[in-house]
Amino acid sequence: MYKTTETVMRIKEIARKKGIKISDMLSQCDLTVSTLSSMNTRGSWVQANSLAKIADCLEVSVDYLLGRSYKYWAFKFILNS
C-alpha cells in the first residue's frame, strides 16, 4: 500500500527544498540517521509518532509523506489559519 522508499524520497525532497540537513532534522526529532536508511533498504516503517515528528519538522502533513496528498504546504496553511 505505502512504500517506505517513496516516503524517504519525499522526506529528502522537502528537506532539500527547505534547506534542512537530514541529519539535523533527524536529531531534532530524536531519531538516528539510520532511521531513513532502514526505511529505504529494509522497508522498515518508523513508529507513527516518529513520522509525525518528521512531518512537523518539515511543516508538511503525514498524508503528504505517505503519498496520500500532493499538497505539502497544506499543513502550514491550516496551522496559520
Number of C-alpha atoms within 10 A of each C-alpha: 4 11 14 21 18 15 21 18 14 17 21 17 13 17 17 12 8 11 9 15 12 15 13 13 18 19 12 13 18 12 17 14 14 11 15 24 14 16 18 18 10 11 13 15 17 15 8 10 10 16 19 18 18 22 21 15 15 21 19 21 23 20 15 19 25 19 16 11 12 12 12 20 13 14 18 14 11 8 8 6 5
